Structure formats: C-alpha cells, structure tokens
Amino acid sequence: MLTLALAMFALGGCATTEPYGNFVASSTAVDQTPLAREVVPQLASLWPPARTRLVLQHATNDAFGAALIGHLRSAGYAVVEYDSARGVGDDSNAPEQAGVASDGAEGARGPMEARSEGMSTPAVLPLRYVLDHDAGTDLYRLTLWMGTQSLTRAYQMQNGSLAAAGYWVRKE
C-alpha cells in the first residue's frame, strides 16, 4: 500500500507544470510597470496586435502581471485571462480549432488565412512569464513564453529603477 502511494506521488509530480509568475519579493521596492511597457513593442515586432490572441496560462495577481495585461490590451492584443476555477486561460476556441498551432506555427490553414466569410483568423498563443531576481548577481530576469518560443531579458538596478542589462534573446 505504501509503495502504491509513493508511486502515485511520484507520477503526480510528472503531471504538474513549472511554476510561472512573479518571484520578485513583494517587499522589494521595484517598479515593475516599465518592464511590462517594454515587453509590448518586442512582442508586437514578432506577433502583430489585433491579429494575435494571448491566452494566459497562470494567475497574474501581481504588479507586473496586472501592468502587462493592461499594456497588452492598450496595444491592441486580445488577452484571455487565467481562470483559476478551470485551471487554464478561459478560451472557448482552442488554437487547433482556429487553424493555428499553439506555438503560432501554421496549422491546416495559415495563421491569417481568410475564412469564407472574409474574416481573418487570429493567431492564438498561450502566454506565460517568469520574473525573478538573483541576489548573487543582483540581476532581474524576465522570460515570456509564447507557445513554444521564449523571450528573455536581464535587468539591473540603476538609479533606483530597473534598466536593461542586455538585449532581448529569442528562443524558437
């Protein structure tokens, strides 16, 4: 019986997802809104607003998450927020139903191919992020996952605010 319980516990760990969200200590007096503002132009250069629907895959109950959602929406992105009751972004149209793979790659139809009614189908991408801080180097790292691709940038404190410590790095 104990062996069965241990096996179920071990297999249960395989089914869990990685932790996503904001891991910067809430006691840290860091304004995270500028980071969210910097994300939008980078995303817009890769995935056009008004043609891309983002489905959040985790709760965004932190300052960065709230600012990110606001900036994405003001730039023209359709953002589907995470629904904790369902455990996923509350998106009634799965990416495959929209003719677009979950990583933004073309499915059976191209991501922007017109339907018979003349309407274009938006790309549907799951969105996750991690914002964390390494006390040893005093660097902050922001990583966003759009489907299977990721964007990462490091930041450091300069004059009381976060400044980019390098370029955006994209992993396809």
C-alpha positions in Angstrom: 0.0 0.0 0.0 2.8 2.4 0.9 4.6 1.5 -2.4 1.4 2.4 -4.4 1.1 5.7 -2.5 4.7 6.6 -3.3 4.3 5.7 -6.9 1.2 7.9 -7.2 3.0 10.7 -5.6 6.0 10.4 -7.9 3.8 10.2 -11.0 1.7 13.1 -9.8 4.9 15.2 -9.9 5.3 14.4 -13.6 1.9 15.9 -14.4 2.5 19.3 -12.7 3.6 22.3 -14.7 6.5 24.5 -14.0 5.9 27.5 -11.7 5.2 30.7 -13.6 4.6 34.2 -12.4 6.4 36.9 -10.4 9.0 35.7 -8.0 10.4 39.0 -7.0 9.9 39.6 -3.3 6.9 41.8 -2.7 8.9 43.7 -0.1 11.3 44.8 -2.8 10.6 48.4 -3.8 10.9 47.8 -7.6 8.5 49.5 -10.0 7.7 46.6 -12.4 5.4 48.7 -14.7 8.2 49.9 -17.0 9.2 46.2 -17.6 5.6 45.4 -18.8 5.7 48.5 -21.0 9.0 47.3 -22.6 7.5 43.9 -23.4 4.8 45.1 -25.7 6.9 46.6 -28.6 9.1 43.5 -28.6 6.0 41.2 -28.8 4.5 43.5 -31.5 7.6 43.1 -33.7 7.1 39.3 -33.7 3.3 38.8 -33.2 1.1 41.6 -34.5 -1.6 43.1 -32.2 -5.2 42.9 -33.3 -4.2 39.6 -35.1 -3.0 37.7 -32.1 -5.0 36.5 -29.1 -3.0 35.7 -26.0 -4.2 33.1 -23.5 -2.6 33.4 -20.1 -1.7 30.1 -18.6 -1.3 31.2 -14.9 -2.7 33.7 -12.5 -1.5 37.3 -12.8 -2.2 38.6 -9.3 1.0 40.7 -9.1 2.0 44.2 -10.1 3.9 43.0 -13.2 1.1 40.8 -14.4 -1.6 43.5 -14.0 0.6 46.0 -15.8 1.3 43.5 -18.6 -2.3 42.8 -19.2 -3.1 46.5 -19.3 -0.3 47.3 -21.7 -1.1 44.4 -24.0 -4.7 45.3 -24.2 -4.0 49.0 -24.9 -1.6 48.0 -27.7 -4.5 46.0 -29.3 -3.9 42.4 -28.2 -6.9 40.3 -27.2 -5.9 38.8 -23.8 -7.8 35.9 -22.2 -7.1 35.9 -18.5 -6.4 32.8 -16.5 -9.5 31.2 -14.9 -8.5 29.5 -11.6 -11.7 27.5 -11.5 -10.8 25.8 -14.8 -7.0 25.9 -14.2 -6.4 27.4 -17.7 -7.0 30.5 -19.6 -10.7 30.7 -20.2 -10.5 30.3 -24.0 -13.5 28.7 -25.7 -11.7 28.3 -29.0 -8.7 26.1 -28.8 -5.8 27.0 -31.1 -6.3 23.9 -33.2 -9.9 24.9 -33.8 -8.8 28.3 -35.0 -6.5 26.7 -37.6 -3.4 27.8 -35.7 -1.0 25.6 -33.8 -0.5 26.5 -30.2 3.0 27.8 -30.9 1.8 30.2 -33.6 3.0 28.0 -36.4 0.8 27.5 -39.4 -1.8 24.7 -38.9 -4.0 23.3 -41.6 -4.7 26.8 -42.7 -2.2 29.7 -42.5 -2.5 31.9 -39.3 -4.0 34.8 -41.2 -5.8 33.0 -44.0 -9.2 34.4 -44.7 -12.3 32.3 -44.0 -15.1 32.0 -46.4 -16.9 35.0 -44.7 -13.8 37.2 -45.5 -12.7 37.3 -41.8 -9.1 36.6 -40.9 -8.4 34.1 -38.1 -6.2 35.5 -35.3 -3.2 33.6 -34.1 -3.9 32.1 -30.6 -0.9 31.8 -28.4 -0.6 30.6 -24.8 1.3 33.1 -22.7 3.4 32.5 -19.6 6.0 34.6 -17.8 8.6 34.4 -15.0 10.1 37.5 -13.4 12.7 36.6 -10.8 15.8 38.1 -9.1 19.2 36.6 -8.4 20.6 38.1 -5.2 24.1 36.8 -6.0 24.4 38.9 -9.2 21.6 41.4 -8.4 20.2 40.8 -11.8 16.5 40.5 -12.6 15.3 38.2 -15.3 12.1 38.4 -17.3 11.2 35.5 -19.5 8.0 35.2 -21.6 6.8 32.1 -23.3 4.6 32.5 -26.3 3.6 29.0 -27.3 6.9 27.1 -27.6 9.0 30.2 -28.1 10.5 32.3 -25.4 11.8 35.9 -25.0 14.3 36.7 -22.2 15.9 39.9 -21.0 18.1 40.7 -18.0 17.7 43.9 -15.9 19.8 45.6 -13.2 19.1 48.3 -10.8 20.4 51.7 -11.9 19.5 54.9 -10.0 16.6 53.2 -8.2 14.9 51.7 -11.2 15.4 48.7 -13.4 17.4 49.2 -16.6 18.0 46.6 -19.4 21.3 44.8 -18.9 21.3 43.3 -22.4 19.3 42.6 -25.5 16.2 40.5 -25.8 17.0 36.9 -26.5 14.5 34.8 -28.5 14.5 31.1 -28.4 12.4 29.4 -31.2 
